Amino acid sequence: MSRIGKMPINIPAKVSVSLEGQSLTVKGPKGELKYEFRPEVAVKQEGDQLIVERSNDERQVRAYHGLTRALVSNMVTGVSTGFQKVLIVEGVGYSAELRGNDLVMKLGYSHEIVVNPPANVSFQVEGKNPTTIRVNGIDRQVVGQVAAEIRRLRPPEPYLGKGVRYSDEVIRRKAGKAGKSK
């Protein structure tokens, strides 16, 4: 039995769940998410818990079991509390600002880079010099993807550490050129 798949998912009081065949809809204070799960997996609601069960013990079905349970759990967490990724912008002259809902970044190029947020995703810019970006949303996959696309605009480099990095990311630094010996 999958250790992840057999754990029940607790539904908070402010979240409502509706099951229709292979479709699951989760509504909460932050929004609404829908998911179509595979026919090899069944989702049942028992009181204030969701239980994910599988039809047989084939290898692929066991994988779907754990995957479905993790995705449904992320949906419940997303609509109740949401997800967040924090990015740090490092470098002289590098900054970020909000214009309306759009994120405008100066990353050492000759032009500003404008990032438009997808649906259910918002940006926050913090810091004395605006160098901390928070990507907030209800869908964990979309929040992670948007954060990765922002990081890809100027990945951190190993010599000076300039670029956009995750707040918990550690950049392995390299030594520069060796000095001329006498």
N, C-alpha and C positions, 0 to 999 in steps of 0.2 A: 504494500500500500504506500502511496506517495505520502511523505511526511507533510509536505505543504498542502497537498490536495485534500487530506482528511480533516484539516483544521476547519471548524465552522467560522463563518464571517458574521460578526455581530453588527446589527443594523442600529445606528443611533436613533433616538426618538424623533429627530427632525428630518429623517430621511425616509422616503417611501420607495418601495420596490414593486414593480409589476412584471409578471412573467406571462408571456403569450407564446406558447410553442417553444421555438428555439430562440426567441427574442427576449432580452432582458432590458428594462428601462429603470434607471435609478434617478430619482429627483431629490434635490436637497436645496438648502438655502443659497448655495453658490451657483446652481444650474442643474442641467439635465444631461445625462449620458445614456447612449444606447449601445448594445452589444448583441451580435448574433453568434451564439456559441455552436460548436460542432455537434452533430447528431450522436456521436459516440459518448458525449458527456451530458449529464442531466443536472439541472440546478433546481433545488427544492427550497421552499420557504417554510420553516417551522418556527412559529412564534416570531421572535425578534432576531432570528438567525437564518443565514443562508447556508445550505449544505450542497457541496458539489460531489456528484457520484459519477462513476464510469461504468460502461457496459461490460467490459471484459479486461483481461490483464495483458493484452498485447503491448509491446514496447511503445508504439506510437500513441496508443490510447492512454497509457500511463503518462506520457508527456503532455498530452492535451489536458489531462486531469489537473495536473499541477499548474499549467499555464492558465487554464480557465479560472481556477480559484484565485490566482494572483491578479489577473486582470479584473475580476469582479471585486476583489478586495480594494484594488486601486480606484475603481469607480466609486465605491462607497466612501472611501477616504477623500477623494477629490471633490465630490459634491458637498461633503460636510465641512472639511477644513481646507482643502486645496493643496497644491504643491508649489514649491518655490525653488529656484536655482539662483545662486548668487555668483556674479562675475565681477572680477576686479580688473580695472584698466590701469596698467602701469607704463610709464614712459613720459618724458618731458614733452609737454604740449598735447598729450593724449587726453581726451575727455569725452564725456557723453552728456547729452541733454535731451529733454523731452520737448517736442513740439506737437501739441495736441496729444494724440495717442502714439505718434511715431517716435522712434528712438533715433537721434542724430548723433553720429560719432565722428570724432576727429582722431585718426589713427596714424598720422604721419604721411598720409598720401596727399596729393595735390588737391583733393576734393573731399567733401564731407560724404559720409556713407549714411543713407537713410534706411532704417529697418522698419517695415510695416508689420504690426502684430497680427497674427491670424485670429480667428474667432475664439472667444473665451480665454485669451492670453492678454496680460497687461504688463507694462514695464514700470519700474520705479527707479529713479536715479537719486543716489544719496551721496553724502560726503561733502567736506568743506570745498575741496576741488572735486567736482562731480566725477568720481572714479569708481563708485560701486553701483552696479546694475542688478536689480532684482527682477527676475522673470517669474510671474505668478500666473497660475491657471488651474483648471480643474482636471485636465487630462494629462497624466504623468508623461506619456509618450510625447505629446506635442510640446510640453514645457521643456523636456530634455532636448528635443530636436531643435527648437528655437534657440536655446542656449548654446548648443553645439554649432549652429550656423553663425551666431554672433562671434563665438570664439574663433571660428575659421577665418573671419575677416582679417585678423592679425594674430596668429598663434604666438605664444610666448617664445622668445629666442633664448638660447642657453648662455649667452655671454653676458648680457646686461639685464636679462629678465624682462625686457620690454614686450608689451603685447597684452592680449586679453586672456585671462586665465580664470578657472573656477576658484572660489574662495578656499576650498579645501585641497587644491592641487599644489603639489610641491614641484618646483622647477629645478631639475638637476643642473647646476651651474658648471660651466667649463672655465678653465683658466685661459687667460688671453695669451698673446704672444709672449714668449720668454724674452727677457731683456738681454741686451748685448753684453756678454761677459768680457772682462778685461784680462 
